[in-house]
Amino acid sequence: MHELVKDYYGNRLRSSKDLRTSACCDADAVPAWLRPLLARIHPEVLERYYGCGLVCPELLEGCRVLDLGCGAGRDVYALAQLVGPSGEVVGVDMTDEQLAVAQRHRAHHAEVFGFDNVRFLQGYIERLDELGLEAGSFDVVVSNCVVNLSPDKEAVLAGVRRLLKPGGEFHFSDVHADRRVPEAVRGDPVLYGECLGGALYWKDFLRVAQRCGFADPRLLADRPLAITDPDLERRAGGIAFHSATWRLFRLDGLEDACEDHGQAVVYRGSIAQHPHRLVFDKHHRMEAGRMFPVCGNTWRMLAQTRFAPHFDFHGDFSRHYGIFAGCGAVMPFDAPAADAKVGSCC
Ligand SMILES: C[S@@+](CC[C@H](N)C(=O)[O-])C[C@H]1O[C@@H](n2cnc3c(N)ncnc32)[C@H](O)[C@@H]1O
């Protein structure tokens, strides 16, 4: 699979226009605050963007960020501006041609930004321990449309957890299927290269995440993917695919369900791009200044991470009131909470 994928992204595709699905985010979906940052990125890097979601989380200034499967580096160069001169962004990819584009424009971006805070490593995302990166040394790990291409998703998630600091976040977009992808579809080289054949059934993804210590994955955004090529659509055998953006936190003490300890938070409105409302995930749209009841897991995701200074916290873990009322998972394909069992539900 590695050689097939290297050939696909190294030789077959020249730009995102060559893709045969709607995987690439359309430009209209990019938030207004991000557009000026993208406008400073070299056109050749932008042209070779093959991501399926947005991986620019809040509060990155000064952070150390790792981008898995960085490709030609669009997200690396966007994130470089968000972490600023005191932060660092490391991009990892296995394909020479993709990395060559990313490297070629490093000096250009250093000049435009006024600082050089990126580096690129060649390697495999399921073998992150071979890259000489220190365990527990990244605040945030991102990835955009790559995990599905890996032959060993569990090794990827385990490696990410090892590299994250306590309280760190794996913030990534990937493709999921509404069912387990049969071998005939998985083995189709174009479907695999287009990020469909290797996609995990969404519930199997939750199981893998939980096995790797990410007890409560939070869905931030998702959208159905259209297969624009009729022949490819036929070969995909009626499976529905979604692109989904997730937040997974490296936190001890997260539970496999949302438990009610009578806690609440108030968002201070202090994150520059979100003065009125912070959308933490699809189920948590928190208005500034307004009391927002939360389960114990959400409490930890806010109180024990880089989000803490932007919230006031009410309550603690001294009492338990049972399962969090109104529990309703927001999952890709609108799967119901009761069926989700593992994962986010408040
Ligand atoms: C769909 S592209 C996305 C690239 C980039 N994230 C972007 O948004 O433009 C997939 C990228 O992941 C890389 N890749 C796929 N599988 C990989 C693996 N197992 N290890 C390292 N890189 C991988 C490919 O070389 C390719 O550059």
The ligand as an ORCA input file, in Angstrom:
! r2SCAN-3c Opt
* xyz 0 1
  C      -4.436     13.004      0.810
  S      -2.780     13.546      0.918
  C      -2.932     14.813      2.134
  C      -1.707     15.677      2.204
  C      -1.802     16.872      3.130
  N      -2.195     16.514      4.467
  C      -2.734     17.915      2.557
  O      -3.707     18.246      3.230
  O      -2.500     18.372      1.460
  C      -2.021     12.217      1.764
  C      -0.555     12.403      2.110
  O      -0.209     11.474      3.119
  C       1.019     10.868      2.803
  N       0.970      9.521      3.402
  C       0.065      8.564      3.122
  N       0.301      7.478      3.892
  C       1.369      7.778      4.656
  C       2.086      7.050      5.644
  N       1.736      5.807      5.969
  N       3.146      7.642      6.239
  C       3.513      8.907      5.873
  N       2.872      9.642      4.952
  C       1.804      9.079      4.343
  C       1.083     10.885      1.297
  O       2.423     10.836      0.872
  C       0.399     12.187      0.975
  O       1.314     13.237      0.895
*
